[in-house]
Amino acid sequence: MTTHAAGNRGLTQNRRAVARKTLLRILAYVSLLLACFIALLPLWSAFTVSFKTAEEYSSTNAMTLPQNWMNLENYAQVWRGNQPSQSLLRAFATSGLVVVIVVTVSVMMGSMLGYVLNRFRFPGNGLIRNLFLIATLIPGIAMQVSTYQIMTDLKMVNTLWGYMILMSGTDVISIYIFLQFFENLDVALDESAVLEGCTYFGAFFRILLPLTVPAIVTVAVLKGVGVYNEYYNANLYLNSGKYYTVSTALYSFSGPYKSQYNIICAGVLLTLLPPLIVFLVFQKQVYAGLASGSVKG
């Protein structure tokens, strides 16, 4: 009798445990669906608005479906721009040049600094690491006055090369990504190369750098997307009207008297395509680079 009652209690507890796990799983799926809905709702709203005329946009809400799904005039208008210098094609070329140069410089600087700080022990190594960490705690807006004064004194305002130098500044996140990655690479690799007559530069460029491809892709994607979407510095240091990035070109359709949101939404969707394609192509390398420092050995 006692055994039978204990068995019933155990069966009841198992059922409760199964019901609890099922409920938690359902809540997890509901949470994921809710998060996807919240993330995709603005994109869907921008997608529907991009096919509306100015009159239709002003007379309907953002979620109302457009009357004509084949209305591509907004895409053509944002592609042409209000002026030739503001065309999205020219903005793509400018932003692409800036991204390529800035990402190349950032990857080389970050990888070299990570290599030196990880492989070489010298007085001040820990201090330099701590200073980089402290730099991340300083709000960027607090340094804008001094930064703008330096850029003005060096005649770098309203010049594309000055803007690229400014954006190529040392990225602390990339340094720590490379630091974590170099910690997972055996020191014997570069030591054996040096014993064979290879210089430290040769060991870095020929042996270690090719092994850091996941970290390079991670830094390149993170830095590239950040530079591609950057608006504040582009609007502040390229305000002569000669150079437009994708963000400032889109902003040209907004004004104090009238904002052409139907055209802006079309431009937003067009500007989303390059970083989305890059991320979908290199997502495995990005995840591998971000997780490379989580496990040592």
Summary of the structure (lengths in Angstrom):
residues: 297
radius of gyration: 26.4
end to end distance: 55.9
largest distance: 93.2
contacts: 820
relative contact order: 0.12
helix: 76%
strand: 0%
